[in-house]
Amino acid sequence: AAIDETVARLLRSDAYVDGAWIPAASGQRFAVTNPADGKTLAEVPRMGRADAAKAIEAAGRALPGWRGMTAAARARILRRWADLMMENQEALARLLTLEQGKPIAESRGEVAYAASFFEWFAEEGKRAYGDIIPPFRTDNRILVTKEAVGVTAGITPWNFPSAMPTRKAAPALAAGCTMVLKPAEQTPLSALAICVLAEEAGVPPGVFNVVTGSEHDAPQIGLEMTSNPIVRKLGFTGSTAVGKLLMKQCADQLKKLSLELGGNAPFIVFDDADPEVVMEALMMCKWRNTGQTCISANRILVQSGIYNDIRDRLVAVAEGLKVGNGLDPDVRQGPLIERAAVEKVERHVSDAQFRGARVAVGGRRHRLGHTFYEPTVLTGVDPGMAMSCEETFGPVAGLIRFDTEDEAIAIANDTPYGLASYFFTRDLARTWRVGDRLESGIVATNTGFISTEIAPFGGIKESGIGREGSKYGIEEFLEIKYRCIGGV
Ligand code: ADP
């Protein structure tokens, strides 16, 4: 059965606040469904502003105790949490696939990635070093210390239901902050399952809270998070439009903000690229999660000399990808998250066709129905088409032909976004040259595999503010205090 007892133990349908499992004050609930078959998995609380306020107050009460522990004591708890996630990896992965649809192998990978943040930041918390600065007078001393920001809030999207919550919670908690998190309405179950393990790991009540809400509740919960003075910082991953709205809302109290927003990643294949490396990278950054990641290759630029070769290989790959329920171990492409996602993909494909692109394979909804879409390759795409300007977030690879390096870079940078860029070449000088000129927070050369807890993930331009992961990630949850001691 899809939900055996190991999964059932982690499947919760209440929110987790102040160490307790609770319904919404209103008593209302909304359904979480499996995108592969439309069936309801659970009904979780429709929380509103008052519920969010209560969770924020709980996080405020828990703060002094948690912040007052040694970093090493916090690290032991976070480390146990990571270990418990890995002990429950299979059950967490199944739950993730059930609510989000991605292939089970990808879910296992995501759970490991999610757990890695607790392990990594548990250690980084111990290294929140300050400074001693030579004084400006003989009778004073200057120290710089780092302190937890305080109570924080997080809002996360549905495409990585396990890793997005932990990528925010781990650095926050390691630094000594507490957190109230609102997971996406499509996928709250993975975040709630992580709370089950938080309890077992010994995370004290109020330190990590998860409030759930439907799409109608999200703006209300967001309003409370951005206007409640107890909250000192908001971390958001999601669309650029909502990120901008939250930034405006945070402006009133100048709340600190980290934003991981949309991308429009260019993927540039030069004539001298190794085509097998290119195909392997596209598995990772085009077909993974059925194209639903903010670092998915959104514009595939291919130089004229290698264009036909890449096209033919890509068509063969797309034809071979098995589409279906992610719990089937042979499946490589799951359903899209919801109907609106399929409609966006359809709009992009028809816009491209209307403007002269050709469908080499796919280009339609899949015969499995629901939100399944055929892996699709389009040729003759140009930079003016909708799919080149907006994130498609689906299994569509559109090929743009180019001739010169300058032309490729001009196209690549011609976007308000700047999260990830990829390029493929075997020329060392070009590796440096192109890497220098691409405007993005992440530049990958000859690989599509970039996500790791040890490196800084984040964007420039309208892709966001701040970094997650790595030694830089914990700084987002630390304030600097300058102490000047006189009369020495
Ligand atoms: P996506 O396109 O990935 O669904 P969204 O930005 O709409 O991107 O959603 C990301 C997260 O932001 C989700 O948890 C969603 O509920 C939340 N969200 C959406 N609108 C608002 C809002 N006005 N205020 C706060 N959170 C919001």
Boltz pocket constraint, residues with backbone or C-beta under 6 A from the ligand:
constraints:
  - pocket:
      binder: B
      contacts: [[A, 155], [A, 156], [A, 157], [A, 158], [A, 182], [A, 183], [A, 184], [A, 185], [A, 213], [A, 214], [A, 215], [A, 218], [A, 219], [A, 220], [A, 221], [A, 222], [A, 223], [A, 237], [A, 238], [A, 239], [A, 240], [A, 242], [A, 243], [A, 245], [A, 246]]
      max_distance: 6.0
